[in-house]
Amino acid sequence: MAKLTLMTPGPVEVHPRVLKAQAAPVASHRSESFRELYREVTEMLKQVYIGRGLVALVSGSGTTAVDSMVWSLIEPGEEVLAVSNGVFGDRLASSARRRGAKVHVLRKPEGQPIDAGEVAEVLDELKPSAVLAVHNETSTGYAARNLRQIAARAREAGALVLVDSVSGLGGEPLEADSWMLDAVASASHKCIAAPPGVSFVYLGERALEKLQRRESTTPPSLDLKLSAEYSRRRETPFTPPVTLLYALREALKMLLEDGLEARWRAHLEKAKEVYEAAARAEASPIPPPEYRSATVAAIHLKAPRAKEVIEEVRKAGYLIAPGMGELREQAVRVGLMGATTMPQVRELAHHLEKAIKLHCSR
Ligand SMILES: Cc1ncc(COP(=O)(O)O)c(C=O)c1O
């Protein structure tokens, strides 16, 4: 069977240059060549995060990075505020709850904007120690374009800002330091376009201070305090996926060769193709226009026929995903991340339009 082109919201198509890099021999993680690899990867990641803090490498998928951020920076019993309008916002809240925090959730309907003013009102009332937010809500194709304003309000209220940018970093604009984001979790297999298996957390100055003050312990594999200590010698506490880090290094080089802002624009142009195709088929994206993601297009269907639409698109050689949660049958999601080209995106958009017209018109 011919290989399907991955246009799901991750994992994504990986460039042959990156796959080739992964095939290099395994180095010891206590060797000088590993320390150089560590230095290059973390320095490049800091350019992508646009921050002067520290990047901790985590072995595992995006969830591991998010959990390590939450478990390392929140202590049991702390009051925190999670803002959510989708599945991944709810997962952030759930991770903090499992950590033993008292979690308050400001919940909006799927894909509907979270207003910074409203967040500020809740902050005044609660005075939480942290605010948890998703930069790019993959379940509904929602880009939190007002994240900077939300973070500013949180900073005024004295709360740390912990962000899940698993499907945003490298594809949707984000500036960790100037937006006052204290910690940002992300992963290799979304906009960075490397294979899955490595993830990372950006730690700003205030997050690093919090790690120093922390009194509770965490499982060692999730402990960013330990990672921060080991980072001084450019090593990870435990055996990292060395060959995936070769691939990540190459993918980051490719990203920076293109330029971060050029990548942001390219994602937007690809997303536009899909949004326009959906509009021609009279299907509309879940979020309102100004919050439609450049990295994941989530299209609400008039009829609950996601399965049929996905199957039709699959016949043309492309793999896309259904909605999540309650929207599983009522929406399809297209990933605009990874090494797919503009002609491929146009072809997919053409087949998507045809499939929606075929299965969802009244
Ligand atoms: C916003 C967001 N957070 C967390 C995750 C979890 O990542 P993973 O499936 O790599 O564990 C995903 C995955 O799609 C995501 O999109």
Ligand as a Chemical Component Dictionary entry (heavy atoms), coordinates in Angstrom:
data_LIG
# 
_chem_comp.id                   LIG 
_chem_comp.type                 NON-POLYMER 
_chem_comp.pdbx_formal_charge   0 
_chem_comp.three_letter_code    LIG 
# 
loop_
_chem_comp_atom.comp_id 
_chem_comp_atom.atom_id 
_chem_comp_atom.alt_atom_id 
_chem_comp_atom.type_symbol 
_chem_comp_atom.charge 
_chem_comp_atom.model_Cartn_x 
_chem_comp_atom.model_Cartn_y 
_chem_comp_atom.model_Cartn_z 
_chem_comp_atom.pdbx_ordinal 
LIG C1 C1 C 0 -1.855 21.115 22.554 1  
LIG C2 C2 C 0 -1.382 19.721 22.825 2  
LIG N1 N1 N 0 -0.965 19.397 24.048 3  
LIG C3 C3 C 0 -0.523 18.172 24.359 4  
LIG C4 C4 C 0 -0.506 17.182 23.399 5  
LIG C5 C5 C 0 -0.046 15.815 23.761 6  
LIG O1 O1 O 0 1.038  15.471 22.983 7  
LIG P1 P1 P 0 1.450  13.939 22.769 8  
LIG O2 O2 O 0 0.335  13.274 22.047 9  
LIG O3 O3 O 0 2.686  14.084 21.953 10 
LIG O4 O4 O 0 1.695  13.362 24.099 11 
LIG C6 C6 C 0 -0.948 17.450 22.111 12 
LIG C7 C7 C 0 -0.996 16.422 21.083 13 
LIG O5 O5 O 0 -1.615 16.546 20.058 14 
LIG C8 C8 C 0 -1.383 18.759 21.816 15 
LIG O6 O6 O 0 -1.784 19.066 20.592 16 
# 
loop_
_chem_comp_bond.comp_id 
_chem_comp_bond.atom_id_1 
_chem_comp_bond.atom_id_2 
_chem_comp_bond.value_order 
_chem_comp_bond.pdbx_ordinal 
LIG C1 C2 SING 1  
LIG C2 N1 SING 2  
LIG C2 C8 DOUB 3  
LIG N1 C3 DOUB 4  
LIG C3 C4 SING 5  
LIG C4 C5 SING 6  
LIG C4 C6 DOUB 7  
LIG C5 O1 SING 8  
LIG O1 P1 SING 9  
LIG P1 O2 DOUB 10 
LIG P1 O3 SING 11 
LIG P1 O4 SING 12 
LIG C6 C7 SING 13 
LIG C6 C8 SING 14 
LIG C7 O5 DOUB 15 
LIG C8 O6 SING 16 
# 
